[in-house]
Amino acid sequence: MMKIGVYTKNVEGVWFGVACDEKHVFATSFGRDEKTAAQSLTDCLPLEAEFQVFSTPSTFAEQALRSVRSVYDGKGESPTLLLDSERLSPFYRRVLEVTRLIPVGYVASYGALSEAAGGSPRAVGGVMASNPFAPIVPCHRVVRSDFTLGGYGGGLDTKAKMLAREKRGKCSPLDIPIAGKKLRLFPVELVLEKVEKGK
C-alpha cells in the first residue's frame, strides 16, 4: 500500500500543493487558500492510496513545490520531475505527455493537441479539465483554435495572467515532432491580444 505525503505552502498569497512520496509526484495544485490547494491534491489521488498531510515539506516535496511555483510565475519547470500517472488511462497519459511538451511562450489549440496525441478536441478538453498535475502539465497553454482562452479550472482570469507572465516575444509558429506527427504551436501573444480586445 503506497503512502503519500500531502504538502501545501503559502508563497506571497498563493497556496501551492504537492502530493508525493520521495521519488514521484502524484498530484500538484495551486489555489487562493490552503483548503482549495489541499482538496485538489486529495481529489486526484488513487482511491486505495494512503496519505498523510504534513506541515513541513520533505526535501523532495520542497523541490516539487518550487517547480510548481516556477511554472505559475511564468518561468517554466525542470522536466526531470517524475510524475506518477500509472493510474491513468493510456489516452489520458498520452495527452498529458504531449501537453507537457508545450514550452513557455507558446500555446496549442485543443484541436492541434488532439491531432498530435489522438482523440477528439472534446476528449482532450476533458483531460485538461481534470489534469492532476496543474500547472506542471501546462493545461493553461491549451486554448481554442481562434486563440480565445477556452476553459480553466482556476478561472479564466488566472489563465490569462499566467499566460501574460509567459510572454517571450515570439513571433512565429513552432512545430514539435511527436511520433510521426507534429504539434503546431503559436506565440502566446496571439492569445493575449484576444484577451485585450475582449476587455
Order of alpha helices (4+ residues) and beta strands (2+ residues): beta-beta-beta-alpha-beta-alpha-alpha-beta-alpha-alpha-beta-alpha-beta-beta-alpha
